[in-house]
């Protein structure tokens, strides 16, 4: 395509929740196809397979709709596009195998496959799934802990630096969470000198530090005995504790009070409390206490640097082992690809920048159009690996290349795993004038009452700035009021507080960081009973046929609420929208027990479980003899089928569903090639299956799990939990434009050092913005009804909140500032649940499907729990049929026969029509000397093409649509079929619709058949029948309109296979 595009060549779209990001991207892709762009020249990138599937679905749907409109004479002006919709659809379908509609992980995998040798990987490297990657990391850590000698000494030193004398239960409990939390950051910044290095230490701890704590203590003790004589003994008893403080754990109250009163500029402490007595030190005492505070700060900073260096040593050792494992095993995880590319030079500091430029040029020549979905979730490392390719397109002077990004900073909730919301604006600023900017703020998901609550909450600039500071200002700057496109509906939204009659601390406020998980889950909250009653009496999902979600911030709260709701018997309750087929039913436990008894014959509990099942003792005895054989011959799929197939009783609907899921899980595990029973049992126990949107049930999940989903009714809770900074690693800006990384000391220490205070403030701003984003995403999941439910603050806190910012910030504070305008009223009489905000009418909103369709969120079939495993339909050659199978399994020449058949198919696929040029090429190959298998295959193909009987296949009218060696995937009668059509002739009626089809299937059987043509038909009847059914499904033609002809290439004969009705 050489003409310029009739659209913005480079476009960035800020699309709020529910406004149709996917729709815009699909529309852009369709427009490119209509402009004549070849599908494989387009790269469309998203973050999940579900989103990629939805984009594909939308593109196909739009092309079909436009093709039908064109045929009806109601299509768009064709003058705008280079080709019509039907031609675009045909090109798109023909190019599906080369389509670059990918998740961002698979895109990097695709790039890595272009240059595996340069990256130190074998050409046939394998991808690890999440389970394999997790097991590899665990095995490497275990290997590190087992080592002795120099490596063991280095590890011991790293652990010593990390713990700084603190007692821990085990080394594993120290290292495993640290590697999980910081390894990604180390791979981003592998320069160990930046991790608590000397430059950072000098910047934080200047010369002239306090070193003699004992002497300083004696000076303070003398002055203390004069100024505070009644507290001298108490002060002396604290001596060992105060001198030993190095920033570890929660400090003693006296340390906290002194540090809070310390003024770094003056170098002295002000008034403070000690044992409930207010101490006002004189000038000399204030100066001495200031030196003590500085002593604590310096020791804490020294400890933080030591810990950071120890952490870097640990991560460096682990990283070296991991890289060695990748290269020696030839396996990588999805997340490894961008980092491998960056090491090669994509970031500008890799091994060979010129080499990367050559690879990038090779890739750049393949792709002309880049489309990014959910761009706010792209990490900086991912962007650095792509920037060379995408930036080249943005700066290109060719009008035939384009870039399209759609995203929303307000939905950037994955900062903890690298997502960088600033990238979107940086690109807009860097290429200002070269990109078009658009904003979408009309929701096609949420009804008006839901949007009113969202606007009231996030549209208050004053409240956002007061509560969230710079993060609130950044949020308010880009905020645009939302509107609902569903004006014919009303919807319902409200803000409720439970426990308003209590003066006790809020449930979440009372939970300190690090509280024991079991203790936390045993606690109760006023929200629990209010939520159960809300679902049972107001939402009534089963009765009203609604999908319902309860959205929370943390996994602990989700587990706790799910358990509470189950005990309240509000109906079907699912946690995280996931189920665990390996452990939540008797069939899964039976499979696990049977495998456990197989691998551990002395496990009497597992054997007893199987004996007590309907399988009985007879199965146990037989299983001991046949179990291992079935496992190694048929895999875990065969094992599950054997166990479930031997059950003597009919299964109910629930058990049938779980049995199908167990088979799918076994099928998925078999794709790893492993026969490790212990590993499969862990997989069976821990692997969840994601449920589609479920009508009538309640799904309890975190907001992160709900991203990208929509529900008829949504309850958002856990809003009284204090917002705290989760990041423990601070990036500290140093002089001369450098920076260093430091494991953050406690806030009271960091706030006294300007460099650390600035770094912490920057991290805190990012944390607050992300927490606002989490709240926004939660509220915008609702289609019809939105219930915001918080636990009421104690009366004393409500009174103090107006003039005090000393208490921790919660989302409830923002809700009260923006949604509470007057007196509340009881939601239910005498319930302790107060209503502060309400829009719409409860129970009167229309179902989403009753609202006129907008094309933004069409109803679709729920996704399969697992992608179906393809059934590869190889030709049923004599060596694979009936009684000949065993005899000919190892027959001489079997492999060469199949290879010869493949060569003949390749030669026949070269010829579309029997013109002089095609035949001349084939004759040159056939006449080459010395004669080999290739030349023999060419002679057989040429003889077939030039024969009087078969030659008609290659002489067809020019308006006939031809498919040659066309792969396909189809679901036929519940079976997922993969195959290749050798040759198909598709004949159209005057309107351009399929009228009839001829399927030609080439057969190269060279041995004589006992029954001639009848034997050939009998042998391939099943395969041809499936191919015919697939064609009928693809063309929407009756089976009688599809002829199937076997082309017996050697004898040059055509053998027609009658359709099933004619055969009967």
ABEGO torsion letter per residue (X at the ends): XABBBBBBABBBBBBBBGAGAAAAAAAAAAAAAAAGBBAAABBBBBABAAAAAAAAAAAAAAAAAAAAAAAAGABBBAAABABBAAAAAAAAAAAAAABBBBBAAAAAAAAAAABAAAAGBBAABBBBBAAAAAAAAAAAAAAAAABBEAAAAAAAAAAAAAAGGBBBABAAAAAAAAAAAAAAAAAABABAAABGBAAAAAAABBBGBBABAAAAAAAAAAAAAAABAAAAAAAAAAAAAAAABAGBEBBBAAAAAAAAABBAAAGBBBBBBBGGBBBBBBAAAAAAAAAAAAAAAAAAAAAAAAAAAAAAAAAAAAAAAAAAAAAAAGBBBAAAAAAAAAAAGAAGABABAAAAAAAAAAAAAABABBBBBGAAABBAAAAAAAAAAAAAAAABABAABBBBBBBBAAABAAAAAGBBAAAAAAAAAAABGABBBBBBABBAABBAAAAAAAAAAAABAAAAAAAAEAAAAAAAAABBBBBBABAABAEBBBBBBBGAABABBBAAAABBBGBBAAAAAABBBAAAAAAAAAAAAAAGAAAAGBBBBBBBABAAAAAAAAAAAAAAGAEBBBBGGBBBAAAABAAAAAAAAAAAAAABAABAAAAAAAAABAAEAAAAAAAAAAAAAAAAAAEAAAAAAAAAAABABBBBAAAAAAAAAAAAAAAAAAAAGBABAAAAAAAAAABBBBBBBBBGBBBBBBAAAABGBBBABBBBBGAABBBBBABABBBBBBBGGBBBBBBBBBAAAAAABAAAAAAAAAAAAAAAAAAAAAAAAAAAABAABBBBBBBBBBAAAAAAAAABAABBBBAAAAAAAAABABBBBBABBGAGBBBABBBEBBGABBBAAABBBAGABBBBBBBBABBBBBBBBBBBBAAABEAAAAAAAABBGAAAAAAAAAAAAAAAAABABBBAAAAAAAAAAAABOBBBAAAAAAAAAAAAAABAAAAAAABBBAABBBBBGBBBBBBBGGBBBBBBBABBBBBBBAAGBBABBBBBBBBABABBBAAEAAAAAAAAAAAAAAAAAAAAAAAGBBAAABBBBBBBAAAGBBBBBBBAAAAX
